[in-house]
């Protein structure tokens, strides 16, 4: 399956916008990303292991919870959307 990053998160993926992971659930996909890009851990997840509130997880255009247990297909696309604050 394909995982897409944008904005500030690109710094933590070596500026790779699209990453392919082998996973059959959302949880396994997230764990694969943690292993592949350990520097993403403190940026995406809080100390309790929950996705930080400034990030949204989007599966095939639908906002989902990081605790979502649905099965994934190779054709699915997971994206991270990060809120940007300005002043």
C-alpha positions in Angstrom: 0.0 0.0 0.0 1.0 3.6 -0.5 1.6 6.1 2.2 1.8 9.8 1.3 3.5 12.6 3.3 3.5 16.4 2.8 4.6 19.6 4.4 6.7 19.4 7.6 6.6 15.6 7.7 8.8 15.4 4.6 11.9 16.3 6.6 11.5 13.1 8.6 11.1 10.9 5.6 14.2 12.1 3.7 11.8 14.2 1.5 10.1 11.1 0.2 6.5 12.0 -0.6 5.3 8.5 -1.2 6.4 5.4 0.6 5.3 1.8 0.0 4.7 -0.4 3.0 3.5 -4.0 3.2 0.7 -4.1 5.8 -2.7 -5.7 6.0 -4.1 -3.4 8.7 -3.8 0.3 9.6 -2.0 -0.5 12.8 0.6 -2.6 11.0 1.1 0.1 8.4 1.8 2.7 11.2 4.2 0.3 12.9 6.0 -0.3 9.6 6.4 3.5 9.3 7.8 3.8 12.8 10.4 1.2 12.0 11.3 2.6 8.6 11.4 6.2 9.8 12.1 6.2 13.6 12.5 10.0 13.6 8.8 10.3 12.8 7.8 8.7 16.1 8.0 11.8 18.3 6.5 14.0 15.6 3.5 11.9 14.9 2.7 10.2 18.2 2.4 11.5 21.7 3.8 9.9 24.9 0.8 7.6 25.1 1.2 6.2 21.6 -1.8 8.2 20.2 -1.6 10.2 17.0 -1.0 13.8 17.9 -4.0 16.1 17.5 -2.4 18.2 14.8 -2.3 15.2 12.4 -5.1 13.6 10.6 -4.9 10.1 9.1 -6.7 9.7 5.8 -7.4 6.4 4.1 -8.6 6.6 0.5 -10.0 10.1 1.1 -11.7 9.3 4.4 -10.5 10.6 7.8 -9.9 7.7 10.1 -8.6 7.1 13.6 -5.1 5.7 14.1 -6.8 2.9 16.1 -8.8 1.9 13.1 -8.7 -1.9 12.7 -9.9 -2.3 9.2 -8.1 -4.5 6.7 -6.0 -2.9 4.0 -5.4 -3.8 0.4 -2.3 -3.2 -1.7 -4.3 -0.6 -3.7 -5.2 1.5 -0.6 -3.6 4.9 0.0 -2.9 6.3 3.5 -2.1 10.0 3.9 -1.1 12.2 6.8 -2.6 15.7 6.9 -0.9 18.1 9.3 -2.6 21.3 10.5 -0.4 24.4 10.0 -0.6 27.3 12.4 0.3 30.8 11.4 0.3 34.2 12.9 
